[in-house]
Amino acid sequence: MELAADQVVSLRFSALEAEASLETVVLQPYGRLVGISGANFRITLAQAIAQAAIVMVDLLWVEVIDEQSIAVLLAAMRQARSSGKALSFLSMDAATRSALDASWEQQRNIDSPVQTDCFTPGFEQFLDGYREAKLAGSEITKGF
């Protein structure tokens, strides 16, 4: 079976240069996270969470995310949480964010009605540094 170009997801793995260790994985899917591509992404994301301490998913180049892929992101959040790993999403559109937030809240209420989520100060600093590095990199490439 041949996949149409809009069904294929390409994932690029890279360690952020700001981090000295290779414990950070950045996933950058592009195109459509639907059907087969969503299933492939689920496998890749689960492997990344199992292997890395910090996983960042940059959704900048994703055009469409279906309900099954929202469920994949939710499962990844649960996997990261249960294994003590850090998972964050970058460049998520408002509709996807709303759907993911609603699913997460529903799952939290089912699992345990009283919970608090917090990030360590080190992780917050890491996110701020990544955001600044990404912005600096985009300004450098504007001239090309």
C-alpha angles and dihedrals in degrees: 000000000000121000123224115241092250091057096056120096120200118201123199119196121204139156113234110250091223089066117073093203128065092233093108122082124188117199119197111185118182137193119021125348096206136117114339094004090054090051091049090049090051091057094046093046093049090051092049092051091048093051106035134057093217126031123186121189113201108200096180094116097041112110102182134018118187128206093265090056090049085055088050091054090047092050089049090052090052092046092050092047095048093048095045094245128140118242126178136172124218129197095010113167120237096252093052091045092052093048092047093046091050092049092046092049092048091050092047091053091051095046100040126344095210115055138134124207120206137164125221116250089244092058091047089053090049091053092048091050092048092049091050092047092049092050092047090050093051091052091051093052094048091083094057 
